[in-house]
Amino acid sequence: MLNKHEVGLSEDDKIELSRIGLEIAEIVYTVAESRFASDNKGYLAIFRNITDVNPLTNEVMQELERRDAQTENPNIPTV
């Protein structure tokens, strides 16, 4: 796959990848908004600064794990 010029994805695969990408983008945006709302930093400054990116990444990963757990077991209470 790495040596191919094109990746052969079905339309369903493309739709699913698009959905997942949008979901992750929305989570990153939501977490960044809540974390940096009081700072006067722009997004470029946040994403170029490792001390901002690491906690943001950790929170995004925690949210993805929470959503995965919720999907696997809908009886888990949401926070």
MOPAC internal coordinates of N, CA, C and O (Angstrom, degrees):
PM7 1SCF
backbone

  N    0.0000 0     0.00 0     0.00 0    0    0    0
  C    1.4359 1     0.00 0     0.00 0    1    0    0
  C    1.5339 1   110.75 1     0.00 0    2    1    0
  O    1.2310 1   119.99 1   143.28 1    3    2    1
  N    1.3353 1   117.62 1   -36.72 1    3    2    1
  C    1.4545 1   120.27 1  -178.08 1    5    3    2
  C    1.5229 1   113.10 1   -68.01 1    6    5    3
  O    1.2310 1   120.30 1   152.03 1    7    6    5
  N    1.3166 1   117.03 1   -27.97 1    7    6    5
  C    1.4566 1   120.45 1  -178.15 1    9    7    6
  C    1.5234 1   113.34 1   -89.16 1   10    9    7
  O    1.2310 1   120.17 1   173.56 1   11   10    9
  N    1.3178 1   117.29 1    -6.44 1   11   10    9
  C    1.4546 1   120.10 1   179.21 1   13   11   10
  C    1.5250 1   109.99 1   -79.22 1   14   13   11
  O    1.2310 1   120.94 1   -31.37 1   15   14   13
  N    1.3130 1   115.81 1   148.63 1   15   14   13
  C    1.4522 1   120.63 1   176.58 1   17   15   14
  C    1.5181 1   111.03 1   -77.01 1   18   17   15
  O    1.2310 1   120.92 1   152.51 1   19   18   17
  N    1.3085 1   115.84 1   -27.49 1   19   18   17
  C    1.4546 1   121.10 1   178.95 1   21   19   18
  C    1.5177 1   108.81 1  -130.89 1   22   21   19
  O    1.2310 1   121.48 1   -31.74 1   23   22   21
  N    1.3115 1   114.78 1   148.26 1   23   22   21
  C    1.4579 1   120.51 1   175.81 1   25   23   22
  C    1.5201 1   107.08 1   -99.21 1   26   25   23
  O    1.2310 1   120.66 1   -51.80 1   27   26   25
  N    1.3144 1   116.34 1   128.20 1   27   26   25
  C    1.4573 1   119.94 1  -179.31 1   29   27   26
  C    1.5206 1   111.03 1   -84.87 1   30   29   27
  O    1.2310 1   120.71 1   -81.66 1   31   30   29
  N    1.3162 1   116.24 1    98.34 1   31   30   29
  C    1.4587 1   121.61 1   178.11 1   33   31   30
  C    1.5194 1   109.19 1  -113.58 1   34   33   31
  O    1.2310 1   121.52 1   -40.32 1   35   34   33
  N    1.3000 1   114.70 1   139.68 1   35   34   33
  C    1.4611 1   118.69 1   174.82 1   37   35   34
  C    1.5288 1   108.75 1   -73.55 1   38   37   35
  O    1.2310 1   120.69 1   -14.40 1   39   38   37
  N    1.3062 1   116.30 1   165.60 1   39   38   37
  C    1.4662 1   120.36 1   177.33 1   41   39   38
  C    1.5216 1   110.78 1   -61.47 1   42   41   39
  O    1.2310 1   120.23 1   142.07 1   43   42   41
  N    1.3406 1   117.16 1   -37.93 1   43   42   41
  C    1.4665 1   120.39 1   177.52 1   45   43   42
  C    1.5304 1   111.01 1   -63.73 1   46   45   43
  O    1.2310 1   120.09 1   139.83 1   47   46   45
  N    1.3406 1   117.44 1   -40.17 1   47   46   45
  C    1.4594 1   121.24 1   177.25 1   49   47   46
  C    1.5331 1   110.55 1   -63.38 1   50   49   47
  O    1.2310 1   120.38 1   137.45 1   51   50   49
  N    1.3196 1   116.87 1   -42.55 1   51   50   49
  C    1.4633 1   120.74 1   179.34 1   53   51   50
  C    1.5296 1   110.90 1   -63.05 1   54   53   51
  O    1.2310 1   120.73 1   138.34 1   55   54   53
  N    1.3121 1   116.21 1   -41.66 1   55   54   53
  C    1.4629 1   120.62 1   178.94 1   57   55   54
  C    1.5273 1   110.10 1   -64.17 1   58   57   55
  O    1.2310 1   120.49 1   136.41 1   59   58   57
  N    1.3277 1   116.67 1   -43.59 1   59   58   57
  C    1.4620 1   120.90 1  -179.87 1   61   59   58
  C    1.5284 1   110.92 1   -65.08 1   62   61   59
  O    1.2310 1   119.87 1   136.69 1   63   62   61
  N    1.3301 1   117.85 1   -43.31 1   63   62   61
  C    1.4653 1   120.83 1   177.25 1   65   63   62
  C    1.5261 1   111.30 1   -62.45 1   66   65   63
  O    1.2310 1   120.59 1   140.37 1   67   66   65
  N    1.2997 1   116.47 1   -39.63 1   67   66   65
  C    1.4554 1   120.96 1   177.74 1   69   67   66
  C    1.5219 1   110.80 1   -63.44 1   70   69   67
  O    1.2310 1   120.66 1   136.54 1   71   70   69
  N    1.3303 1   116.34 1   -43.46 1   71   70   69
  C    1.4661 1   121.09 1   179.35 1   73   71   70
  C    1.5251 1   111.00 1   -62.52 1   74   73   71
  O    1.2310 1   120.75 1   135.67 1   75   74   73
  N    1.3242 1   116.18 1   -44.33 1   75   74   73
  C    1.4615 1   121.09 1  -179.54 1   77   75   74
  C    1.5393 1   110.23 1   -65.36 1   78   77   75
  O    1.2310 1   120.50 1   136.19 1   79   78   77
  N    1.3171 1   116.65 1   -43.81 1   79   78   77
  C    1.4660 1   120.48 1   178.16 1   81   79   78
  C    1.5156 1   112.20 1   -59.88 1   82   81   79
  O    1.2310 1   120.58 1   137.12 1   83   82   81
  N    1.3313 1   116.50 1   -42.88 1   83   82   81
  C    1.4562 1   121.03 1   178.33 1   85   83   82
  C    1.5226 1   111.02 1   -65.03 1   86   85   83
  O    1.2310 1   120.46 1   137.95 1   87   86   85
  N    1.3247 1   116.73 1   -42.05 1   87   86   85
  C    1.4631 1   120.83 1   178.98 1   89   87   86
  C    1.5316 1   110.79 1   -60.91 1   90   89   87
  O    1.2310 1   120.34 1   135.09 1   91   90   89
  N    1.3244 1   116.95 1   -44.91 1   91   90   89
  C    1.4685 1   120.54 1   179.66 1   93   91   90
  C    1.5295 1   110.31 1   -65.69 1   94   93   91
  O    1.2310 1   120.11 1   137.77 1   95   94   93
  N    1.3192 1   117.39 1   -42.23 1   95   94   93
  C    1.4663 1   120.94 1   178.80 1   97   95   94
  C    1.5272 1   110.76 1   -60.22 1   98   97   95
  O    1.2310 1   120.27 1   138.28 1   99   98   97
  N    1.3357 1   117.08 1   -41.72 1   99   98   97
  C    1.4579 1   120.61 1   179.09 1  101   99   98
  C    1.5249 1   111.42 1   -65.46 1  102  101   99
  O    1.2310 1   120.28 1   141.41 1  103  102  101
  N    1.3237 1   117.07 1   -38.59 1  103  102  101
  C    1.4614 1   120.32 1   178.05 1  105  103  102
  C    1.5308 1   110.01 1   -65.86 1  106  105  103
  O    1.2310 1   120.20 1   134.16 1  107  106  105
  N    1.3262 1   117.23 1   -45.84 1  107  106  105
  C    1.4724 1   120.70 1   179.21 1  109  107  106
  C    1.5261 1   109.76 1   -59.18 1  110  109  107
  O    1.2310 1   120.27 1   134.84 1  111  110  109
  N    1.3201 1   117.08 1   -45.16 1  111  110  109
  C    1.4568 1   121.28 1  -179.33 1  113  111  110
  C    1.5311 1   110.80 1   -62.60 1  114  113  111
  O    1.2310 1   120.34 1   133.27 1  115  114  113
  N    1.3214 1   116.96 1   -46.73 1  115  114  113
  C    1.4692 1   121.33 1  -178.36 1  117  115  114
  C    1.5211 1   110.97 1   -62.59 1  118  117  115
  O    1.2310 1   120.34 1   133.62 1  119  118  117
  N    1.3303 1   116.96 1   -46.38 1  119  118  117
  C    1.4633 1   120.60 1  -179.72 1  121  119  118
  C    1.5281 1   110.08 1   -65.26 1  122  121  119
  O    1.2310 1   120.16 1   136.39 1  123  122  121
  N    1.3205 1   117.31 1   -43.61 1  123  122  121
  C    1.4675 1   120.66 1   179.82 1  125  123  122
  C    1.5239 1   110.75 1   -63.17 1  126  125  123
  O    1.2310 1   120.15 1   138.05 1  127  126  125
  N    1.3061 1   117.32 1   -41.95 1  127  126  125
  C    1.4670 1   120.66 1   178.58 1  129  127  126
  C    1.5190 1   111.38 1   -60.18 1  130  129  127
  O    1.2310 1   120.37 1   134.46 1  131  130  129
  N    1.3293 1   116.90 1   -45.54 1  131  130  129
  C    1.4610 1   119.67 1  -178.20 1  133  131  130
  C    1.5284 1   111.16 1   -70.56 1  134  133  131
  O    1.2310 1   120.39 1   144.90 1  135  134  133
  N    1.3240 1   116.87 1   -35.10 1  135  134  133
  C    1.4719 1   120.96 1  -176.64 1  137  135  134
  C    1.5287 1   112.03 1   -77.02 1  138  137  135
  O    1.2310 1   119.86 1   141.88 1  139  138  137
  N    1.3176 1   117.88 1   -38.12 1  139  138  137
  C    1.4583 1   121.05 1  -170.98 1  141  139  138
  C    1.5316 1   113.76 1  -114.68 1  142  141  139
  O    1.2310 1   119.90 1  -165.70 1  143  142  141
  N    1.3311 1   117.80 1    14.30 1  143  142  141
  C    1.4619 1   120.70 1  -177.03 1  145  143  142
  C    1.5297 1   111.96 1   -60.96 1  146  145  143
  O    1.2310 1   120.27 1   143.54 1  147  146  145
  N    1.3291 1   117.09 1   -36.46 1  147  146  145
  C    1.4606 1   119.50 1  -177.32 1  149  147  146
  C    1.5321 1   112.23 1   -83.52 1  150  149  147
  O    1.2310 1   119.91 1   163.77 1  151  150  149
  N    1.3173 1   117.77 1   -16.23 1  151  150  149
  C    1.4679 1   121.19 1   177.03 1  153  151  150
  C    1.5239 1   108.85 1   -81.75 1  154  153  151
  O    1.2310 1   120.99 1   -26.86 1  155  154  153
  N    1.2778 1   115.71 1   153.14 1  155  154  153
  C    1.4655 1   119.72 1   176.50 1  157  155  154
  C    1.5192 1   110.29 1   -98.26 1  158  157  155
  O    1.2310 1   120.96 1  -141.56 1  159  158  157
  N    1.3322 1   115.77 1    38.44 1  159  158  157
  C    1.4570 1   120.70 1  -179.63 1  161  159  158
  C    1.5213 1   109.82 1   -94.67 1  162  161  159
  O    1.2310 1   121.08 1   -35.34 1  163  162  161
  N    1.2991 1   115.54 1   144.66 1  163  162  161
  C    1.4511 1   120.07 1   171.67 1  165  163  162
  C    1.5181 1   109.30 1   -86.41 1  166  165  163
  O    1.2310 1   120.61 1   -13.22 1  167  166  165
  N    1.3164 1   116.44 1   166.78 1  167  166  165
  C    1.4627 1   120.20 1  -177.95 1  169  167  166
  C    1.5241 1   112.24 1   -63.00 1  170  169  167
  O    1.2310 1   119.88 1   143.40 1  171  170  169
  N    1.3128 1   117.84 1   -36.60 1  171  170  169
  C    1.4525 1   120.34 1   179.74 1  173  171  170
  C    1.5257 1   110.17 1   -61.47 1  174  173  171
  O    1.2310 1   120.18 1   136.90 1  175  174  173
  N    1.3277 1   117.26 1   -43.10 1  175  174  173
  C    1.4652 1   121.12 1   178.25 1  177  175  174
  C    1.5209 1   111.14 1   -63.16 1  178  177  175
  O    1.2310 1   120.09 1   141.02 1  179  178  177
  N    1.3192 1   117.43 1   -38.98 1  179  178  177
  C    1.4657 1   121.64 1  -179.63 1  181  179  178
  C    1.5221 1   110.12 1   -65.84 1  182  181  179
  O    1.2310 1   120.12 1   131.87 1  183  182  181
  N    1.3159 1   117.38 1   -48.13 1  183  182  181
  C    1.4592 1   120.83 1  -174.40 1  185  183  182
  C    1.5255 1   113.04 1   -76.15 1  186  185  183
  O    1.2310 1   119.81 1   167.21 1  187  186  185
  N    1.3111 1   117.98 1   -12.79 1  187  186  185
  C    1.4684 1   120.92 1   175.86 1  189  187  186
  C    1.5263 1   112.22 1   -93.68 1  190  189  187
  O    1.2310 1   120.09 1   172.59 1  191  190  189
  N    1.3203 1   117.44 1    -7.41 1  191  190  189
  C    1.4525 1   121.55 1  -175.04 1  193  191  190
  C    1.5226 1   109.37 1  -107.90 1  194  193  191
  O    1.2310 1   119.95 1   -65.91 1  195  194  193
  N    1.3130 1   117.70 1   114.09 1  195  194  193
  C    1.4643 1   122.24 1  -175.66 1  197  195  194
  C    1.5288 1   111.62 1   -61.74 1  198  197  195
  O    1.2310 1   120.10 1   148.16 1  199  198  197
  N    1.3239 1   117.42 1   -31.84 1  199  198  197
  C    1.4649 1   118.99 1   179.76 1  201  199  198
  C    1.5273 1   111.62 1   -71.19 1  202  201  199
  O    1.2310 1   119.89 1   159.70 1  203  202  201
  N    1.3200 1   117.81 1   -20.30 1  203  202  201
  C    1.4656 1   121.18 1   173.35 1  205  203  202
  C    1.5265 1   111.00 1   -90.63 1  206  205  203
  O    1.2310 1   120.51 1   141.24 1  207  206  205
  N    1.3166 1   116.62 1   -38.76 1  207  206  205
  C    1.4590 1   121.05 1  -174.63 1  209  207  206
  C    1.5282 1   112.27 1   -68.99 1  210  209  207
  O    1.2310 1   119.92 1   138.64 1  211  210  209
  N    1.3192 1   117.75 1   -41.36 1  211  210  209
  C    1.4723 1   119.59 1  -177.34 1  213  211  210
  C    1.5278 1   112.88 1   -59.10 1  214  213  211
  O    1.2310 1   118.92 1   128.92 1  215  214  213
  N    1.3413 1   119.67 1   -51.08 1  215  214  213
  C    1.4718 1   118.29 1   178.20 1  217  215  214
  C    1.5311 1   112.20 1   -64.69 1  218  217  215
  O    1.2310 1   120.59 1   144.43 1  219  218  217
  N    1.3256 1   116.47 1   -35.57 1  219  218  217
  C    1.4584 1   120.37 1   177.63 1  221  219  218
  C    1.5244 1   110.22 1   -62.31 1  222  221  219
  O    1.2310 1   120.49 1   134.59 1  223  222  221
  N    1.3241 1   116.67 1   -45.41 1  223  222  221
  C    1.4610 1   121.61 1   178.20 1  225  223  222
  C    1.5199 1   111.08 1   -60.73 1  226  225  223
  O    1.2310 1   120.65 1   136.09 1  227  226  225
  N    1.3212 1   116.37 1   -43.91 1  227  226  225
  C    1.4641 1   120.21 1   179.30 1  229  227  226
  C    1.5250 1   111.59 1   -60.69 1  230  229  227
  O    1.2310 1   120.46 1   136.65 1  231  230  229
  N    1.3225 1   116.73 1   -43.35 1  231  230  229
  C    1.4673 1   120.10 1   179.42 1  233  231  230
  C    1.5282 1   111.52 1   -66.33 1  234  233  231
  O    1.2310 1   120.44 1   140.11 1  235  234  233
  N    1.3201 1   116.76 1   -39.89 1  235  234  233
  C    1.4649 1   120.10 1   178.16 1  237  235  234
  C    1.5248 1   110.13 1   -63.04 1  238  237  235
  O    1.2310 1   120.31 1   135.60 1  239  238  237
  N    1.3246 1   117.00 1   -44.40 1  239  238  237
  C    1.4690 1   120.63 1   179.18 1  241  239  238
  C    1.5230 1   111.31 1   -63.23 1  242  241  239
  O    1.2310 1   120.08 1   140.20 1  243  242  241
  N    1.3298 1   117.46 1   -39.80 1  243  242  241
  C    1.4641 1   120.62 1   176.90 1  245  243  242
  C    1.5219 1   110.97 1   -62.46 1  246  245  243
  O    1.2310 1   120.46 1   138.91 1  247  246  245
  N    1.3131 1   116.73 1   -41.09 1  247  246  245
  C    1.4657 1   120.41 1   178.77 1  249  247  246
  C    1.5217 1   111.01 1   -65.79 1  250  249  247
  O    1.2310 1   120.11 1   138.78 1  251  250  249
  N    1.3357 1   117.40 1   -41.22 1  251  250  249
  C    1.4638 1   120.18 1   177.22 1  253  251  250
  C    1.5320 1   110.78 1   -63.33 1  254  253  251
  O    1.2310 1   120.20 1   138.56 1  255  254  253
  N    1.3207 1   117.22 1   -41.44 1  255  254  253
  C    1.4671 1   120.98 1   177.52 1  257  255  254
  C    1.5220 1   110.95 1   -63.97 1  258  257  255
  O    1.2310 1   120.55 1   139.40 1  259  258  257
  N    1.3390 1   116.55 1   -40.60 1  259  258  257
  C    1.4659 1   120.28 1   178.40 1  261  259  258
  C    1.5273 1   110.68 1   -62.73 1  262  261  259
  O    1.2310 1   120.74 1   137.06 1  263  262  261
  N    1.3268 1   116.19 1   -42.94 1  263  262  261
  C    1.4662 1   119.60 1   179.66 1  265  263  262
  C    1.5278 1   111.52 1   -66.72 1  266  265  263
  O    1.2310 1   120.53 1   141.03 1  267  266  265
  N    1.3277 1   116.59 1   -38.97 1  267  266  265
  C    1.4713 1   119.61 1   176.58 1  269  267  266
  C    1.5179 1   110.76 1   -62.12 1  270  269  267
  O    1.2310 1   120.48 1   135.47 1  271  270  269
  N    1.3345 1   116.69 1   -44.53 1  271  270  269
  C    1.4675 1   120.81 1   179.25 1  273  271  270
  C    1.5177 1   110.30 1   -62.96 1  274  273  271
  O    1.2310 1   120.34 1   139.60 1  275  274  273
  N    1.3296 1   116.96 1   -40.40 1  275  274  273
  C    1.4641 1   121.47 1   179.56 1  277  275  274
  C    1.5274 1   110.59 1   -64.86 1  278  277  275
  O    1.2310 1   120.30 1   141.42 1  279  278  277
  N    1.3298 1   117.04 1   -38.58 1  279  278  277
  C    1.4585 1   121.40 1   178.88 1  281  279  278
  C    1.5232 1   110.90 1   -66.51 1  282  281  279
  O    1.2310 1   121.21 1   137.96 1  283  282  281
  N    1.3360 1   115.29 1   -42.04 1  283  282  281
  C    1.4636 1   120.24 1  -179.09 1  285  283  282
  C    1.5230 1   111.98 1   -70.71 1  286  285  283
  O    1.2310 1   120.09 1   146.67 1  287  286  285
  N    1.3290 1   117.44 1   -33.33 1  287  286  285
  C    1.4529 1   121.63 1  -179.57 1  289  287  286
  C    1.5218 1   109.14 1  -137.92 1  290  289  287
  O    1.2310 1   119.80 1   -88.24 1  291  290  289
  N    1.3167 1   117.99 1    91.76 1  291  290  289
  C    1.4653 1   121.85 1  -177.13 1  293  291  290
  C    1.5264 1   114.42 1   -62.31 1  294  293  291
  O    1.2310 1   119.99 1   167.91 1  295  294  293
  N    1.3434 1   117.63 1   -12.09 1  295  294  293
  C    1.4544 1   120.28 1  -179.94 1  297  295  294
  C    1.5277 1   113.21 1   -81.92 1  298  297  295
  O    1.2310 1   120.26 1   174.58 1  299  298  297
  N    1.3469 1   117.10 1    -5.42 1  299  298  297
  C    1.4626 1   120.61 1   177.13 1  301  299  298
  C    1.5352 1   107.56 1   -71.67 1  302  301  299
  O    1.2310 1   120.34 1   -51.70 1  303  302  301
  N    1.3187 1   116.95 1   128.30 1  303  302  301
  C    1.4753 1   118.34 1  -179.96 1  305  303  302
  C    1.5242 1   111.14 1   -66.90 1  306  305  303
  O    1.2310 1   120.37 1   -37.59 1  307  306  305
  N    1.3196 1   116.90 1   142.41 1  307  306  305
  C    1.4594 1   120.83 1   176.58 1  309  307  306
  C    1.5221 1   108.71 1   -86.06 1  310  309  307
  O    1.2310 1   121.81 1   -30.28 1  311  310  309
  N    1.3300 1   114.14 1   149.72 1  311  310  309
  C    1.4696 1   119.36 1  -177.30 1  313  311  310
  C    1.4969 1   109.31 1  -106.59 1  314  313  311
  O    1.2310 1   120.10 1   180.00 1  315  314  313

